[in-house]
């Protein structure tokens, strides 16, 4: 059993002195190191969160600029496509106009050639009819 005598007070005093010495030599430095570590981890976590927010912001800016670039490219493509269609339409109408003019010119030439041929045929018909009548009648008509 435990005897309560003078040595118990010495042991309690020893324990208290040991606690005071350990407090200054071990516990206080250990607590300050743990606080520094906690602050470092907390600071690193805050820095990481800030960096992640910056990355997210830059990613959103990139997506926005990419969407804007795609929109500008689509607008430019549509404008060029429309210009191409307009140019094609203009070329077709110009070629149709030329073809119409050529057709009109050809029709005029054909009409003039036809009129000339009719005139020649009438002259030939008159000459033939006079030749035939002269031969049949035996005299010049």
C-alpha positions in Angstrom: 0.0 0.0 0.0 1.0 3.6 -0.4 2.4 5.2 2.7 1.7 8.9 3.1 4.9 10.4 4.5 7.4 13.1 3.7 8.6 11.5 0.6 5.2 11.9 -1.0 5.5 15.7 -0.7 9.0 15.5 -2.2 7.6 13.4 -5.1 4.7 15.9 -5.7 7.2 18.7 -5.6 9.5 16.8 -8.1 6.5 16.2 -10.3 5.5 19.9 -10.3 9.1 21.0 -11.0 9.2 18.5 -13.9 5.9 19.9 -15.2 7.2 23.4 -15.0 10.5 22.5 -16.7 8.7 20.4 -19.4 6.3 23.3 -20.0 9.1 25.7 -20.8 11.4 23.2 -22.6 8.9 20.9 -24.4 5.3 21.9 -24.3 5.6 25.7 -25.1 8.0 25.1 -28.1 5.9 22.2 -29.3 2.7 24.3 -29.2 4.4 27.2 -31.0 5.7 24.8 -33.7 2.2 23.3 -34.1 0.7 26.8 -34.3 3.2 27.8 -37.0 2.5 24.7 -38.9 -1.2 25.3 -38.6 -0.7 28.9 -39.9 1.5 27.6 -42.7 -1.0 25.0 -43.8 -3.8 27.6 -43.5 -1.8 30.1 -45.6 -1.0 27.4 -48.2 -4.6 26.4 -48.3 -5.7 30.1 -48.8 -3.0 30.6 -51.5 -4.2 27.4 -53.2 -7.8 28.6 -53.1 -6.8 32.0 -54.5 -4.7 30.3 -57.2 -7.7 28.1 -58.1 -10.0 31.1 -58.3 -7.5 32.8 -60.6 -7.3 29.8 -62.8 -11.1 29.5 -62.9 -11.3 33.2 -63.8 -8.7 32.8 -66.5 -10.6 29.7 -67.8 -13.8 31.6 -68.0 -12.1 34.5 -69.8 -10.6 32.0 -72.2 -14.0 30.4 -72.8 -15.6 33.8 -73.3 -12.9 34.9 -75.8 -13.1 31.6 -77.6 -16.8 31.9 -77.9 -16.4 35.5 -79.2 -13.7 34.4 -81.7 -16.0 31.6 -82.9 -18.8 34.1 -83.3 -16.6 36.5 -85.2 -15.3 33.7 -87.4 -18.9 32.6 -88.1 -19.9 36.2 -89.0 -16.9 36.6 -91.3 -17.6 33.2 -92.9 -21.3 34.2 -93.4 -20.3 37.6 -94.8 -17.8 36.0 -97.3 -20.3 33.3 -98.2 -23.0 36.0 -98.9 -20.5 38.0 -101.0 -19.7 34.8 -103.0 -23.4 34.2 -103.6 -23.9 37.9 -104.6 -20.9 37.6 -107.0 -22.2 34.4 -108.4 -25.7 35.9 -108.9 -24.1 39.0 -110.6 -22.0 36.8 -112.9 -25.0 34.6 -113.8 -27.2 37.7 -114.5 -24.4 39.2 -116.6 -23.9 36.0 -118.6 -27.7 35.6 -119.0 -27.7 39.2 -120.4 -24.9 38.4 -122.7 -26.6 35.2 -123.8 -29.8 37.2 -124.4 -27.9 39.8 -126.5 -26.2 37.0 -128.5 -29.6 35.3 -129.0 -31.1 38.6 -130.1 -28.2 39.3 -132.4 -28.4 35.8 -133.9 -32.2 36.2 -134.4 -31.6 39.5 -136.1 -28.9 38.0 -138.3 -31.2 35.0 -139.1 -34.1 37.4 -139.9 -31.9 39.5 -142.1 -30.4 36.4 -143.8 -34.0 35.0 -144.2 -35.2 38.3 -145.7 -32.2 38.4 -148.1 -32.8 34.8 -149.0 -36.5 35.5 -149.7 -35.5 38.4 -151.8 -33.1 36.3 -153.8 -35.6 33.5 -154.1 -38.3 35.9 -155.4 -35.8 37.3 -157.9 -34.9 33.8 -159.0 -38.5 32.8 -159.1 -39.3 35.8 -161.3 -36.3 35.0 -163.5 -37.3 31.4 -163.8 -40.9 32.2 -164.5 -39.8 34.6 -167.3 -37.5 32.0 -168.7 -40.2 29.3 -168.5 -42.8 31.7 -170.1 -40.3 32.7 -172.8 -39.5 29.1 -173.6 -43.2 28.1 -173.7 -44.2 31.1 -175.8 -41.2 31.1 -177.9 -40.7 34.8 -177.4 -39.4 37.1 -174.8 -41.8 38.2 -172.2 
